[in-house]
Structures are given as structure tokens and as C-alpha cells.
Amino acid sequence: MNTKDTLLDILNDIDDSIDWKEQKGLVDERILDSFCVITLISDLEDAYGVEIEAAEMIPENFNSVDAIWDMITRLQEKL
């Protein structure tokens, strides 16, 4: 099972100039644009073996590393 470090690696591949652990409001503050979110979703699905449906694609699930991790954990529990 992949860890939160895997998530940080994925985010760093998108943009390594951002301190992902400290940032909040990743979507609300437009740190992650729509293209980055689509890329992130694809990478998360591949890395964690989950399916992120449209209903999950809300800013609250992508505004911080913790929020993304909570979503991944919740989706894995459904498997």
C-alpha cells in the first residue's frame, strides 16, 4: 500500500517549487489549476488503485495534502 510520501512525490512531480505540506487552499488559491488537478487525479488513481469519481472532484478534497490523503484513504476503504 502506498503512503502519504507517495502523494508528496506525485505532487512534487507536478511542481517541486511548492511546499505541499504547508499549503492550504491549493484549489481555492489557484495553486493547483484544472490541468494539474486532472493530472493529479490520474496519478492518484494509478498509484493508489482507487477511482476518483466526479462527485469527489470538489475543492474541499484537493485544498491540502491532508484533504487529498483523507479522500484517498476513504476511497481505499470502499475497495
PyMOL Python script that loads the backbone (N, CA, C, O; Angstrom):
from pymol import cmd

cmd.read_pdbstr("""\
ATOM      1  N   MET A   1       0.848  -1.192   0.000  1.00  0.00           N
ATOM      2  CA  MET A   1       0.000   0.000   0.000  1.00  0.00           C
ATOM      3  C   MET A   1       0.887   1.248   0.000  1.00  0.00           C
ATOM      4  O   MET A   1       1.850   1.353   0.759  1.00  0.00           O
ATOM      5  N   ASN A   2       0.533   2.174  -0.867  1.00  0.00           N
ATOM      6  CA  ASN A   2       1.307   3.401  -0.949  1.00  0.00           C
ATOM      7  C   ASN A   2       1.006   4.314   0.234  1.00  0.00           C
ATOM      8  O   ASN A   2      -0.058   4.234   0.848  1.00  0.00           O
ATOM      9  N   THR A   3       1.945   5.162   0.531  1.00  0.00           N
ATOM     10  CA  THR A   3       1.854   6.009   1.718  1.00  0.00           C
ATOM     11  C   THR A   3       1.630   7.467   1.338  1.00  0.00           C
ATOM     12  O   THR A   3       1.529   7.820   0.163  1.00  0.00           O
ATOM     13  N   LYS A   4       1.559   8.296   2.365  1.00  0.00           N
ATOM     14  CA  LYS A   4       1.433   9.736   2.156  1.00  0.00           C
ATOM     15  C   LYS A   4       2.671  10.282   1.443  1.00  0.00           C
ATOM     16  O   LYS A   4       2.582  11.277   0.725  1.00  0.00           O
ATOM     17  N   ASP A   5       3.824   9.638   1.637  1.00  0.00           N
ATOM     18  CA  ASP A   5       5.043  10.060   0.930  1.00  0.00           C
ATOM     19  C   ASP A   5       4.875   9.916  -0.580  1.00  0.00           C
ATOM     20  O   ASP A   5       5.394  10.727  -1.348  1.00  0.00           O
ATOM     21  N   THR A   6       4.146   8.877  -1.004  1.00  0.00           N
ATOM     22  CA  THR A   6       3.867   8.699  -2.429  1.00  0.00           C
ATOM     23  C   THR A   6       3.072   9.891  -2.947  1.00  0.00           C
ATOM     24  O   THR A   6       3.332  10.396  -4.038  1.00  0.00           O
ATOM     25  N   LEU A   7       2.099  10.333  -2.151  1.00  0.00           N
ATOM     26  CA  LEU A   7       1.308  11.501  -2.518  1.00  0.00           C
ATOM     27  C   LEU A   7       2.201  12.726  -2.683  1.00  0.00           C
ATOM     28  O   LEU A   7       2.064  13.475  -3.650  1.00  0.00           O
ATOM     29  N   LEU A   8       3.107  12.926  -1.746  1.00  0.00           N
ATOM     30  CA  LEU A   8       4.027  14.073  -1.838  1.00  0.00           C
ATOM     31  C   LEU A   8       4.926  13.960  -3.068  1.00  0.00           C
ATOM     32  O   LEU A   8       5.227  14.967  -3.711  1.00  0.00           O
ATOM     33  N   ASP A   9       5.353  12.747  -3.397  1.00  0.00           N
ATOM     34  CA  ASP A   9       6.165  12.545  -4.602  1.00  0.00           C
ATOM     35  C   ASP A   9       5.375  12.930  -5.854  1.00  0.00           C
ATOM     36  O   ASP A   9       5.903  13.585  -6.753  1.00  0.00           O
ATOM     37  N   ILE A  10       4.113  12.520  -5.903  1.00  0.00           N
ATOM     38  CA  ILE A  10       3.259  12.852  -7.047  1.00  0.00           C
ATOM     39  C   ILE A  10       3.104  14.369  -7.163  1.00  0.00           C
ATOM     40  O   ILE A  10       3.221  14.931  -8.252  1.00  0.00           O
ATOM     41  N   LEU A  11       2.840  15.021  -6.037  1.00  0.00           N
ATOM     42  CA  LEU A  11       2.679  16.478  -6.053  1.00  0.00           C
ATOM     43  C   LEU A  11       3.974  17.178  -6.448  1.00  0.00           C
ATOM     44  O   LEU A  11       3.943  18.162  -7.187  1.00  0.00           O
ATOM     45  N   ASN A  12       5.105  16.685  -5.968  1.00  0.00           N
ATOM     46  CA  ASN A  12       6.392  17.272  -6.340  1.00  0.00           C
ATOM     47  C   ASN A  12       6.694  17.099  -7.821  1.00  0.00           C
ATOM     48  O   ASN A  12       7.357  17.943  -8.424  1.00  0.00           O
ATOM     49  N   ASP A  13       6.207  15.999  -8.416  1.00  0.00           N
ATOM     50  CA  ASP A  13       6.373  15.820  -9.858  1.00  0.00           C
ATOM     51  C   ASP A  13       5.589  16.881 -10.629  1.00  0.00           C
ATOM     52  O   ASP A  13       6.005  17.303 -11.708  1.00  0.00           O
ATOM     53  N   ILE A  14       4.458  17.309 -10.075  1.00  0.00           N
ATOM     54  CA  ILE A  14       3.647  18.346 -10.715  1.00  0.00           C
ATOM     55  C   ILE A  14       4.337  19.701 -10.596  1.00  0.00           C
ATOM     56  O   ILE A  14       4.423  20.448 -11.571  1.00  0.00           O
ATOM     57  N   ASP A  15       4.831  20.017  -9.391  1.00  0.00           N
ATOM     58  CA  ASP A  15       5.533  21.293  -9.180  1.00  0.00           C
ATOM     59  C   ASP A  15       6.363  21.175  -7.905  1.00  0.00           C
ATOM     60  O   ASP A  15       5.819  21.142  -6.801  1.00  0.00           O
ATOM     61  N   ASP A  16       7.676  21.113  -8.064  1.00  0.00           N
ATOM     62  CA  ASP A  16       8.544  20.922  -6.893  1.00  0.00           C
ATOM     63  C   ASP A  16       8.930  22.231  -6.216  1.00  0.00           C
ATOM     64  O   ASP A  16       9.736  22.228  -5.285  1.00  0.00           O
ATOM     65  N   SER A  17       8.370  23.345  -6.666  1.00  0.00           N
ATOM     66  CA  SER A  17       8.677  24.627  -6.020  1.00  0.00           C
ATOM     67  C   SER A  17       7.694  24.956  -4.888  1.00  0.00           C
ATOM     68  O   SER A  17       7.854  25.960  -4.193  1.00  0.00           O
ATOM     69  N   ILE A  18       6.700  24.124  -4.713  1.00  0.00           N
ATOM     70  CA  ILE A  18       5.657  24.373  -3.711  1.00  0.00           C
ATOM     71  C   ILE A  18       5.921  23.529  -2.469  1.00  0.00           C
ATOM     72  O   ILE A  18       6.270  22.353  -2.572  1.00  0.00           O
ATOM     73  N   ASP A  19       5.755  24.132  -1.303  1.00  0.00           N
ATOM     74  CA  ASP A  19       5.847  23.390  -0.038  1.00  0.00           C
ATOM     75  C   ASP A  19       4.471  22.786   0.230  1.00  0.00           C
ATOM     76  O   ASP A  19       3.635  23.376   0.913  1.00  0.00           O
ATOM     77  N   TRP A  20       4.263  21.604  -0.321  1.00  0.00           N
ATOM     78  CA  TRP A  20       2.943  20.968  -0.297  1.00  0.00           C
ATOM     79  C   TRP A  20       2.438  20.717   1.111  1.00  0.00           C
ATOM     80  O   TRP A  20       1.239  20.827   1.364  1.00  0.00           O
ATOM     81  N   LYS A  21       3.331  20.381   2.033  1.00  0.00           N
ATOM     82  CA  LYS A  21       2.900  20.075   3.401  1.00  0.00           C
ATOM     83  C   LYS A  21       2.304  21.284   4.098  1.00  0.00           C
ATOM     84  O   LYS A  21       1.438  21.140   4.961  1.00  0.00           O
ATOM     85  N   GLU A  22       2.762  22.478   3.730  1.00  0.00           N
ATOM     86  CA  GLU A  22       2.331  23.695   4.418  1.00  0.00           C
ATOM     87  C   GLU A  22       1.172  24.404   3.726  1.00  0.00           C
ATOM     88  O   GLU A  22       0.444  25.172   4.354  1.00  0.00           O
ATOM     89  N   GLN A  23       1.006  24.150   2.458  1.00  0.00           N
ATOM     90  CA  GLN A  23      -0.007  24.881   1.692  1.00  0.00           C
ATOM     91  C   GLN A  23      -1.419  24.415   2.017  1.00  0.00           C
ATOM     92  O   GLN A  23      -1.693  23.218   2.108  1.00  0.00           O
ATOM     93  N   LYS A  24      -2.293  25.373   2.188  1.00  0.00           N
ATOM     94  CA  LYS A  24      -3.724  25.118   2.320  1.00  0.00           C
ATOM     95  C   LYS A  24      -4.390  25.905   1.195  1.00  0.00           C
ATOM     96  O   LYS A  24      -3.809  26.865   0.691  1.00  0.00           O
ATOM     97  N   GLY A  25      -5.561  25.526   0.808  1.00  0.00           N
ATOM     98  CA  GLY A  25      -6.246  26.245  -0.265  1.00  0.00           C
ATOM     99  C   GLY A  25      -5.618  26.025  -1.626  1.00  0.00           C
ATOM    100  O   GLY A  25      -5.546  26.952  -2.433  1.00  0.00           O
ATOM    101  N   LEU A  26      -5.161  24.803  -1.895  1.00  0.00           N
ATOM    102  CA  LEU A  26      -4.471  24.518  -3.150  1.00  0.00           C
ATOM    103  C   LEU A  26      -5.333  24.848  -4.365  1.00  0.00           C
ATOM    104  O   LEU A  26      -4.831  25.351  -5.370  1.00  0.00           O
ATOM    105  N   VAL A  27      -6.617  24.566  -4.271  1.00  0.00           N
ATOM    106  CA  VAL A  27      -7.531  24.871  -5.370  1.00  0.00           C
ATOM    107  C   VAL A  27      -8.072  26.294  -5.216  1.00  0.00           C
ATOM    108  O   VAL A  27      -8.085  27.071  -6.170  1.00  0.00           O
ATOM    109  N   ASP A  28      -8.515  26.619  -4.006  1.00  0.00           N
ATOM    110  CA  ASP A  28      -9.116  27.942  -3.770  1.00  0.00           C
ATOM    111  C   ASP A  28      -8.156  29.077  -4.117  1.00  0.00           C
ATOM    112  O   ASP A  28      -8.583  30.118  -4.618  1.00  0.00           O
ATOM    113  N   GLU A  29      -6.873  28.885  -3.855  1.00  0.00           N
ATOM    114  CA  GLU A  29      -5.876  29.920  -4.149  1.00  0.00           C
ATOM    115  C   GLU A  29      -5.204  29.713  -5.512  1.00  0.00           C
ATOM    116  O   GLU A  29      -4.222  30.378  -5.841  1.00  0.00           O
ATOM    117  N   ARG A  30      -5.743  28.796  -6.282  1.00  0.00           N
ATOM    118  CA  ARG A  30      -5.289  28.504  -7.648  1.00  0.00           C
ATOM    119  C   ARG A  30      -3.819  28.076  -7.722  1.00  0.00           C
ATOM    120  O   ARG A  30      -3.131  28.343  -8.707  1.00  0.00           O
ATOM    121  N   ILE A  31      -3.361  27.415  -6.676  1.00  0.00           N
ATOM    122  CA  ILE A  31      -2.023  26.821  -6.712  1.00  0.00           C
ATOM    123  C   ILE A  31      -2.065  25.611  -7.635  1.00  0.00           C
ATOM    124  O   ILE A  31      -1.133  25.360  -8.400  1.00  0.00           O
ATOM    125  N   LEU A  32      -3.163  24.866  -7.548  1.00  0.00           N
ATOM    126  CA  LEU A  32      -3.432  23.776  -8.487  1.00  0.00           C
ATOM    127  C   LEU A  32      -4.495  24.263  -9.472  1.00  0.00           C
ATOM    128  O   LEU A  32      -5.617  24.571  -9.071  1.00  0.00           O
ATOM    129  N   ASP A  33      -4.144  24.333 -10.761  1.00  0.00           N
ATOM    130  CA  ASP A  33      -5.156  24.703 -11.749  1.00  0.00           C
ATOM    131  C   ASP A  33      -5.874  23.443 -12.234  1.00  0.00           C
ATOM    132  O   ASP A  33      -5.543  22.333 -11.816  1.00  0.00           O
ATOM    133  N   SER A  34      -6.841  23.618 -13.103  1.00  0.00           N
ATOM    134  CA  SER A  34      -7.656  22.477 -13.520  1.00  0.00           C
ATOM    135  C   SER A  34      -6.820  21.400 -14.217  1.00  0.00           C
ATOM    136  O   SER A  34      -7.069  20.209 -14.028  1.00  0.00           O
ATOM    137  N   PHE A  35      -5.845  21.801 -15.010  1.00  0.00           N
ATOM    138  CA  PHE A  35      -4.988  20.812 -15.674  1.00  0.00           C
ATOM    139  C   PHE A  35      -4.204  20.008 -14.640  1.00  0.00           C
ATOM    140  O   PHE A  35      -4.090  18.788 -14.758  1.00  0.00           O
ATOM    141  N   CYS A  36      -3.667  20.683 -13.631  1.00  0.00           N
ATOM    142  CA  CYS A  36      -2.917  19.996 -12.576  1.00  0.00           C
ATOM    143  C   CYS A  36      -3.817  19.018 -11.813  1.00  0.00           C
ATOM    144  O   CYS A  36      -3.390  17.917 -11.466  1.00  0.00           O
ATOM    145  N   VAL A  37      -5.052  19.424 -11.557  1.00  0.00           N
ATOM    146  CA  VAL A  37      -5.974  18.544 -10.832  1.00  0.00           C
ATOM    147  C   VAL A  37      -6.265  17.288 -11.655  1.00  0.00           C
ATOM    148  O   VAL A  37      -6.288  16.185 -11.109  1.00  0.00           O
ATOM    149  N   ILE A  38      -6.485  17.443 -12.959  1.00  0.00           N
ATOM    150  CA  ILE A  38      -6.748  16.280 -13.822  1.00  0.00           C
ATOM    151  C   ILE A  38      -5.537  15.349 -13.825  1.00  0.00           C
ATOM    152  O   ILE A  38      -5.683  14.131 -13.715  1.00  0.00           O
ATOM    153  N   THR A  39      -4.346  15.925 -13.952  1.00  0.00           N
ATOM    154  CA  THR A  39      -3.116  15.125 -13.901  1.00  0.00           C
ATOM    155  C   THR A  39      -2.996  14.420 -12.556  1.00  0.00           C
ATOM    156  O   THR A  39      -2.669  13.235 -12.493  1.00  0.00           O
ATOM    157  N   LEU A  40      -3.261  15.151 -11.491  1.00  0.00           N
ATOM    158  CA  LEU A  40      -3.178  14.599 -10.137  1.00  0.00           C
ATOM    159  C   LEU A  40      -4.149  13.443  -9.964  1.00  0.00           C
ATOM    160  O   LEU A  40      -3.782  12.402  -9.419  1.00  0.00           O
ATOM    161  N   ILE A  41      -5.373  13.612 -10.417  1.00  0.00           N
ATOM    162  CA  ILE A  41      -6.380  12.550 -10.283  1.00  0.00           C
ATOM    163  C   ILE A  41      -5.917  11.280 -10.986  1.00  0.00           C
ATOM    164  O   ILE A  41      -6.016  10.185 -10.431  1.00  0.00           O
ATOM    165  N   SER A  42      -5.419  11.427 -12.192  1.00  0.00           N
ATOM    166  CA  SER A  42      -4.924  10.270 -12.945  1.00  0.00           C
ATOM    167  C   SER A  42      -3.782   9.579 -12.200  1.00  0.00           C
ATOM    168  O   SER A  42      -3.761   8.354 -12.083  1.00  0.00           O
ATOM    169  N   ASP A  43      -2.839  10.368 -11.698  1.00  0.00           N
ATOM    170  CA  ASP A  43      -1.699   9.809 -10.969  1.00  0.00           C
ATOM    171  C   ASP A  43      -2.135   9.130  -9.675  1.00  0.00           C
ATOM    172  O   ASP A  43      -1.608   8.078  -9.315  1.00  0.00           O
ATOM    173  N   LEU A  44      -3.098   9.731  -8.976  1.00  0.00           N
ATOM    174  CA  LEU A  44      -3.588   9.140  -7.724  1.00  0.00           C
ATOM    175  C   LEU A  44      -4.300   7.824  -7.987  1.00  0.00           C
ATOM    176  O   LEU A  44      -4.116   6.853  -7.253  1.00  0.00           O
ATOM    177  N   GLU A  45      -5.108   7.794  -9.027  1.00  0.00           N
ATOM    178  CA  GLU A  45      -5.815   6.554  -9.362  1.00  0.00           C
ATOM    179  C   GLU A  45      -4.824   5.437  -9.674  1.00  0.00           C
ATOM    180  O   GLU A  45      -5.004   4.301  -9.234  1.00  0.00           O
ATOM    181  N   ASP A  46      -3.784   5.761 -10.429  1.00  0.00           N
ATOM    182  CA  ASP A  46      -2.768   4.760 -10.769  1.00  0.00           C
ATOM    183  C   ASP A  46      -1.988   4.310  -9.537  1.00  0.00           C
ATOM    184  O   ASP A  46      -1.768   3.115  -9.342  1.00  0.00           O
ATOM    185  N   ALA A  47      -1.573   5.255  -8.713  1.00  0.00           N
ATOM    186  CA  ALA A  47      -0.708   4.942  -7.575  1.00  0.00           C
ATOM    187  C   ALA A  47      -1.446   4.215  -6.457  1.00  0.00           C
ATOM    188  O   ALA A  47      -0.884   3.335  -5.806  1.00  0.00           O
ATOM    189  N   TYR A  48      -2.699   4.582  -6.236  1.00  0.00           N
ATOM    190  CA  TYR A  48      -3.419   4.046  -5.074  1.00  0.00           C
ATOM    191  C   TYR A  48      -4.510   3.042  -5.429  1.00  0.00           C
ATOM    192  O   TYR A  48      -5.163   2.496  -4.539  1.00  0.00           O
ATOM    193  N   GLY A  49      -4.714   2.794  -6.724  1.00  0.00           N
ATOM    194  CA  GLY A  49      -5.705   1.804  -7.132  1.00  0.00           C
ATOM    195  C   GLY A  49      -7.127   2.186  -6.765  1.00  0.00           C
ATOM    196  O   GLY A  49      -7.946   1.322  -6.451  1.00  0.00           O
ATOM    197  N   VAL A  50      -7.421   3.475  -6.805  1.00  0.00           N
ATOM    198  CA  VAL A  50      -8.770   3.949  -6.500  1.00  0.00           C
ATOM    199  C   VAL A  50      -9.365   4.592  -7.746  1.00  0.00           C
ATOM    200  O   VAL A  50      -8.651   4.907  -8.698  1.00  0.00           O
ATOM    201  N   GLU A  51     -10.679   4.780  -7.726  1.00  0.00           N
ATOM    202  CA  GLU A  51     -11.352   5.510  -8.785  1.00  0.00           C
ATOM    203  C   GLU A  51     -11.945   6.770  -8.171  1.00  0.00           C
ATOM    204  O   GLU A  51     -12.782   6.703  -7.271  1.00  0.00           O
ATOM    205  N   ILE A  52     -11.504   7.910  -8.666  1.00  0.00           N
ATOM    206  CA  ILE A  52     -11.988   9.187  -8.154  1.00  0.00           C
ATOM    207  C   ILE A  52     -13.101   9.656  -9.086  1.00  0.00           C
ATOM    208  O   ILE A  52     -12.849  10.125 -10.196  1.00  0.00           O
ATOM    209  N   GLU A  53     -14.327   9.520  -8.613  1.00  0.00           N
ATOM    210  CA  GLU A  53     -15.485   9.863  -9.427  1.00  0.00           C
ATOM    211  C   GLU A  53     -15.735  11.367  -9.402  1.00  0.00           C
ATOM    212  O   GLU A  53     -15.180  12.089  -8.573  1.00  0.00           O
ATOM    213  N   ALA A  54     -16.566  11.820 -10.311  1.00  0.00           N
ATOM    214  CA  ALA A  54     -16.848  13.256 -10.445  1.00  0.00           C
ATOM    215  C   ALA A  54     -17.320  13.871  -9.130  1.00  0.00           C
ATOM    216  O   ALA A  54     -16.979  15.014  -8.825  1.00  0.00           O
ATOM    217  N   ALA A  55     -18.091  13.133  -8.360  1.00  0.00           N
ATOM    218  CA  ALA A  55     -18.615  13.661  -7.091  1.00  0.00           C
ATOM    219  C   ALA A  55     -17.498  13.982  -6.097  1.00  0.00           C
ATOM    220  O   ALA A  55     -17.691  14.795  -5.193  1.00  0.00           O
ATOM    221  N   GLU A  56     -16.326  13.346  -6.257  1.00  0.00           N
ATOM    222  CA  GLU A  56     -15.184  13.591  -5.368  1.00  0.00           C
ATOM    223  C   GLU A  56     -14.350  14.790  -5.820  1.00  0.00           C
ATOM    224  O   GLU A  56     -13.510  15.285  -5.069  1.00  0.00           O
ATOM    225  N   MET A  57     -14.581  15.247  -7.034  1.00  0.00           N
ATOM    226  CA  MET A  57     -13.753  16.308  -7.615  1.00  0.00           C
ATOM    227  C   MET A  57     -14.252  17.683  -7.184  1.00  0.00           C
ATOM    228  O   MET A  57     -14.696  18.490  -8.000  1.00  0.00           O
ATOM    229  N   ILE A  58     -14.167  17.922  -5.885  1.00  0.00           N
ATOM    230  CA  ILE A  58     -14.583  19.191  -5.306  1.00  0.00           C
ATOM    231  C   ILE A  58     -13.377  19.822  -4.615  1.00  0.00           C
ATOM    232  O   ILE A  58     -12.486  19.107  -4.157  1.00  0.00           O
ATOM    233  N   PRO A  59     -13.337  21.138  -4.534  1.00  0.00           N
ATOM    234  CA  PRO A  59     -12.164  21.802  -3.935  1.00  0.00           C
ATOM    235  C   PRO A  59     -11.815  21.278  -2.543  1.00  0.00           C
ATOM    236  O   PRO A  59     -10.638  21.149  -2.206  1.00  0.00           O
ATOM    237  N   GLU A  60     -12.819  20.978  -1.743  1.00  0.00           N
ATOM    238  CA  GLU A  60     -12.555  20.517  -0.379  1.00  0.00           C
ATOM    239  C   GLU A  60     -11.664  19.277  -0.341  1.00  0.00           C
ATOM    240  O   GLU A  60     -10.921  19.079   0.621  1.00  0.00           O
ATOM    241  N   ASN A  61     -11.730  18.448  -1.369  1.00  0.00           N
ATOM    242  CA  ASN A  61     -10.920  17.226  -1.407  1.00  0.00           C
ATOM    243  C   ASN A  61      -9.505  17.466  -1.929  1.00  0.00           C
ATOM    244  O   ASN A  61      -8.665  16.569  -1.865  1.00  0.00           O
ATOM    245  N   PHE A  62      -9.232  18.658  -2.443  1.00  0.00           N
ATOM    246  CA  PHE A  62      -7.937  18.916  -3.073  1.00  0.00           C
ATOM    247  C   PHE A  62      -7.244  20.165  -2.544  1.00  0.00           C
ATOM    248  O   PHE A  62      -6.248  20.600  -3.123  1.00  0.00           O
ATOM    249  N   ASN A  63      -7.743  20.753  -1.460  1.00  0.00           N
ATOM    250  CA  ASN A  63      -7.185  22.006  -0.970  1.00  0.00           C
ATOM    251  C   ASN A  63      -5.928  21.845  -0.129  1.00  0.00           C
ATOM    252  O   ASN A  63      -5.228  22.827   0.121  1.00  0.00           O
ATOM    253  N   SER A  64      -5.626  20.628   0.314  1.00  0.00           N
ATOM    254  CA  SER A  64      -4.406  20.406   1.099  1.00  0.00           C
ATOM    255  C   SER A  64      -3.975  18.958   0.957  1.00  0.00           C
ATOM    256  O   SER A  64      -4.746  18.102   0.522  1.00  0.00           O
ATOM    257  N   VAL A  65      -2.736  18.700   1.331  1.00  0.00           N
ATOM    258  CA  VAL A  65      -2.234  17.326   1.309  1.00  0.00           C
ATOM    259  C   VAL A  65      -3.102  16.448   2.217  1.00  0.00           C
ATOM    260  O   VAL A  65      -3.437  15.319   1.860  1.00  0.00           O
ATOM    261  N   ASP A  66      -3.461  16.972   3.384  1.00  0.00           N
ATOM    262  CA  ASP A  66      -4.283  16.185   4.310  1.00  0.00           C
ATOM    263  C   ASP A  66      -5.649  15.871   3.714  1.00  0.00           C
ATOM    264  O   ASP A  66      -6.153  14.759   3.872  1.00  0.00           O
ATOM    265  N   ALA A  67      -6.249  16.838   3.032  1.00  0.00           N
ATOM    266  CA  ALA A  67      -7.559  16.612   2.419  1.00  0.00           C
ATOM    267  C   ALA A  67      -7.468  15.558   1.317  1.00  0.00           C
ATOM    268  O   ALA A  67      -8.331  14.687   1.211  1.00  0.00           O
ATOM    269  N   ILE A  68      -6.422  15.642   0.500  1.00  0.00           N
ATOM    270  CA  ILE A  68      -6.227  14.647  -0.565  1.00  0.00           C
ATOM    271  C   ILE A  68      -6.015  13.268   0.056  1.00  0.00           C
ATOM    272  O   ILE A  68      -6.593  12.282  -0.401  1.00  0.00           O
ATOM    273  N   TRP A  69      -5.192  13.204   1.091  1.00  0.00           N
ATOM    274  CA  TRP A  69      -4.908  11.933   1.752  1.00  0.00           C
ATOM    275  C   TRP A  69      -6.176  11.344   2.382  1.00  0.00           C
ATOM    276  O   TRP A  69      -6.408  10.137   2.305  1.00  0.00           O
ATOM    277  N   ASP A  70      -6.991  12.198   3.005  1.00  0.00           N
ATOM    278  CA  ASP A  70      -8.248  11.731   3.594  1.00  0.00           C
ATOM    279  C   ASP A  70      -9.159  11.137   2.530  1.00  0.00           C
ATOM    280  O   ASP A  70      -9.802  10.113   2.759  1.00  0.00           O
ATOM    281  N   MET A  71      -9.215  11.780   1.364  1.00  0.00           N
ATOM    282  CA  MET A  71     -10.042  11.266   0.268  1.00  0.00           C
ATOM    283  C   MET A  71      -9.513   9.913  -0.203  1.00  0.00           C
ATOM    284  O   MET A  71     -10.289   8.977  -0.396  1.00  0.00           O
ATOM    285  N   ILE A  72      -8.202   9.805  -0.389  1.00  0.00           N
ATOM    286  CA  ILE A  72      -7.612   8.539  -0.836  1.00  0.00           C
ATOM    287  C   ILE A  72      -7.919   7.427   0.165  1.00  0.00           C
ATOM    288  O   ILE A  72      -8.337   6.334  -0.218  1.00  0.00           O
ATOM    289  N   THR A  73      -7.712   7.711   1.435  1.00  0.00           N
ATOM    290  CA  THR A  73      -7.957   6.721   2.490  1.00  0.00           C
ATOM    291  C   THR A  73      -9.420   6.280   2.479  1.00  0.00           C
ATOM    292  O   THR A  73      -9.719   5.091   2.584  1.00  0.00           O
ATOM    293  N   ARG A  74     -10.319   7.241   2.353  1.00  0.00           N
ATOM    294  CA  ARG A  74     -11.757   6.934   2.323  1.00  0.00           C
ATOM    295  C   ARG A  74     -12.098   6.054   1.110  1.00  0.00           C
ATOM    296  O   ARG A  74     -12.866   5.100   1.229  1.00  0.00           O
ATOM    297  N   LEU A  75     -11.528   6.379  -0.042  1.00  0.00           N
ATOM    298  CA  LEU A  75     -11.792   5.600  -1.253  1.00  0.00           C
ATOM    299  C   LEU A  75     -11.199   4.198  -1.155  1.00  0.00           C
ATOM    300  O   LEU A  75     -11.801   3.240  -1.641  1.00  0.00           O
ATOM    301  N   GLN A  76     -10.035   4.066  -0.536  1.00  0.00           N
ATOM    302  CA  GLN A  76      -9.423   2.737  -0.375  1.00  0.00           C
ATOM    303  C   GLN A  76     -10.252   1.865   0.553  1.00  0.00           C
ATOM    304  O   GLN A  76     -10.327   0.651   0.364  1.00  0.00           O
ATOM    305  N   GLU A  77     -10.876   2.474   1.556  1.00  0.00           N
ATOM    306  CA  GLU A  77     -11.692   1.697   2.493  1.00  0.00           C
ATOM    307  C   GLU A  77     -12.918   1.106   1.796  1.00  0.00           C
ATOM    308  O   GLU A  77     -13.458   0.098   2.253  1.00  0.00           O
ATOM    309  N   LYS A  78     -13.364   1.718   0.694  1.00  0.00           N
ATOM    310  CA  LYS A  78     -14.520   1.231  -0.047  1.00  0.00           C
ATOM    311  C   LYS A  78     -14.186   0.038  -0.937  1.00  0.00           C
ATOM    312  O   LYS A  78     -15.080  -0.664  -1.410  1.00  0.00           O
ATOM    313  N   LEU A  79     -12.873  -0.189  -1.163  1.00  0.00           N
ATOM    314  CA  LEU A  79     -12.470  -1.277  -2.071  1.00  0.00           C
ATOM    315  C   LEU A  79     -12.712  -2.631  -1.461  1.00  0.00           C
ATOM    316  O   LEU A  79     -12.429  -3.651  -2.090  1.00  0.00           O
TER     317      LEU A  79
END
""", "prot")
cmd.dss("prot")
cmd.show_as("cartoon", "prot")
cmd.util.cbc("prot")
cmd.orient("prot")
